[in-house]
Amino acid sequence: MTFFNTQDLVLYDGRPHAGLRVQVAAPPGQQDLVAGTAVEVRAKPGAADNLAGVRVSGKDGTGDALTMHWKNTWFASLRLVADKPMDLRPWLPDGTLEFEVNALDMAKAGLTFAMGCGKDCGRKVSYVVPSRALHGKGWQHLSIPLQCFARNGNDFSAVTQPFVVDSSSSGEVAVADMKIVAHGKPTMGCGDYRTESVTPEPLSEVWALDWWMPRHEQKLQEIRKLKAAGLQPQVVLIGDSITQGWEDNGRPVWDQYFRKFNALDLGFSGDRTENVLWRLQHGEVDGIAPKVAVLMVGTNNTGHRQEDPRTTAAGIRRIVEELRQRLPGTKVLVLAIFPREEQPDTLLRTINNEINALISGMDDGRRVFFLDINKALMNPDGTLSKEVLPDLLHLSEKGYRIWARNMDPTLQKLLAP
């Protein structure tokens, strides 16, 4: 549907407008709110404790709001879905998405807002930490610049979901009065998506808030203990959940290959390049002088926001610069981001391949080195085996053994005097 003026566009004021319908999702399930006043969907079919639901509720009157509840879900979403794509270009660049929100139960949750313009299109605006602060404070007015949801490649002439609120874990939120305002006054801003990957910040996903910072403090303590014992880690591995997995599926292989080097695992699940940067700037390599730092990061930039390969590569380069500054005597081994998704021509695999092509040029043969072991992790036809990558992203013990075995010759060269 196309609009030829920039009057305010009402999306929901007790009922969905403009060819919209209300939908709740807890993948793999989703359900429209068609008849009645409530609907639920199970994240795991038949499981009573993994669900998301939406019901008609009240703000200023009976039935003028929507309340979503969710329990033990990895992902829950309340959406306004358009029967036909909506053209929101007339509301750019000065328009805002405005609505009322009541954070009824955010003790274990947090909110993210989004718009969708079809497959592999859309940008999320994190409101996780602020929404926790709104817990129990009643109705609040939010106004988000439409520009926050736009990035190069997004088609705002074909918006399929003009309002989306996401969360995970368990919680409850009510929303009302959703609309697009032609010349609104934002109550919040957003970072430039083109610089997210190089702007240091802690990881603030719902599922990470309870453990991410404690793990950071734990790693600082681990470094202090090594130094107090007169031990110096010769090898440091830095990255995301794939690197953190050396403490889980990869533990037997770690003990065989890396324990003798007093190696330090600085992998944090979910980390993107900006999160690794924050950790480095807050002490995680201070006071140590490893011979080699192994870096692999970027697949969460791809998976979380389908980021432009150039900006992810810029984040990786920025991390290497930080390592060179803080560890001037350390050789940095940059690994190609491991393959993901079963087939070789899928979107996320393709993005990672493009990042790898960009960062391969960082190898100067002296202080920074690049190594691509991806063929060893794949079948000859480029597909992935669940024996190596059970969820087509993270490694099994067999996968960690392949990693260690194929990296070892390069590592030994770099460790040599």
Buried (B, 14 or more C-beta within 10 A) or exposed (E): EEBEEBEBBBBBEBEBBBEBEBBBBBEEBBBEBEEEEEBBBBBBEEEEEBBBBBBBBEBEEEEBBBBBBBBBBEBBBBBBBBEEBBBBBBBBEBBBBBBBBBBBBBEBBBBBBBBBBEEEBBBBBBBBEBBBEBBEEEBBEBBBBBBBBBBEEBBBEBBBBBBBBBBBBBBBBBBBBBBBBBEBEBEBEBEEBBEBBBBBEBBBBBBBBEEBBEBBEEBBEBBEEBEEEEEBBBBBBBBBBBBBBBEEBBBEBBEEBBEEBBBBBBBBBBBBBBBBBBBBEBBBBEEBEBBBBBBBBBBBBBBEBBBBBEBBBBBBBBBBBBBBEBBEEBBBBBBBBBBBBBEBEBEBBBBBBBBBEBBBEBBEEEBBBBBBBBEEBBEEEBEBBEEBBBEBBBBBBBBBBBBBEBBEEBBEEBBEE
